[in-house]
Amino acid sequence: MPAKNTPDPKTLGRSSGSLNAPIAAFTMALILGSYCISSIRTARRDAQGQSIITPESAPRRSSKEKDSWIQQALEESQSGKGGKT
């Protein structure tokens, strides 16, 4: 008995398997686009909630305060090496 040749079911003039790749690509593009938009909005919202510290807005320290922590660090490092002063 000879085998019957059944044609592939056609959708829009193409076989059904040939539409899988474009549909998958379109779906991935939609998901990636929505993720990017969501990430950008979240980053903007988080950035607005945080205060930005610029050199002008940073608290000013006097030269004594700057020197005091340097002096303290030097004393600590010298005491660790044998305590020569």
C-alpha positions in Angstrom: 0.0 0.0 0.0 1.6 3.3 -1.0 2.1 6.1 1.7 -0.2 9.0 1.4 1.5 12.3 0.9 -0.1 14.8 3.3 1.0 18.4 2.8 2.1 20.3 5.9 -0.6 22.5 7.4 0.0 26.0 6.1 -0.6 29.3 7.9 -0.4 32.5 5.9 1.2 30.5 3.1 4.0 29.2 5.3 4.5 26.1 7.3 3.6 26.4 11.0 7.2 25.9 12.1 8.5 28.8 10.1 6.5 31.3 12.2 8.0 30.2 15.6 11.3 32.2 15.3 9.7 35.6 14.4 7.1 35.2 17.2 9.8 34.3 19.7 12.0 37.2 18.6 9.1 39.6 18.9 8.1 38.3 22.4 11.7 38.6 23.6 11.9 42.2 22.3 8.7 43.1 24.2 10.0 41.5 27.4 13.4 43.1 27.1 11.9 46.5 26.3 9.6 46.5 29.3 12.4 45.3 31.6 14.6 48.2 30.4 11.8 50.8 30.9 11.1 49.4 34.3 14.7 49.4 35.4 15.2 53.0 34.2 12.1 54.2 36.1 13.3 52.4 39.3 16.7 53.9 39.0 15.3 57.4 38.6 13.0 56.9 41.6 15.8 55.7 43.8 18.1 58.5 42.7 15.5 61.1 43.6 15.2 59.7 47.1 18.9 59.9 47.8 20.7 63.2 48.5 23.7 63.9 46.4 26.8 65.0 48.2 28.9 67.5 46.2 32.1 69.1 47.3 30.1 72.3 47.9 27.5 70.7 50.1 29.9 68.5 52.0 30.6 69.6 55.6 33.8 71.6 55.8 36.5 70.5 58.2 39.1 72.8 59.6 42.7 72.1 59.1 43.0 71.0 62.7 40.4 68.3 62.3 42.2 67.1 59.1 45.5 67.0 60.9 44.1 65.3 64.0 43.0 62.2 62.3 46.3 62.0 60.4 48.2 62.4 63.7 46.0 59.7 65.3 46.7 57.3 62.4 50.4 58.0 62.7 50.4 57.3 66.4 48.5 54.0 65.9 50.9 52.9 63.2 53.9 53.7 65.3 52.5 51.9 68.4 52.0 48.8 66.3 55.6 48.8 65.1 57.2 48.9 68.5 56.1 52.2 70.0 59.1 54.4 69.0 58.2 58.1 69.3 
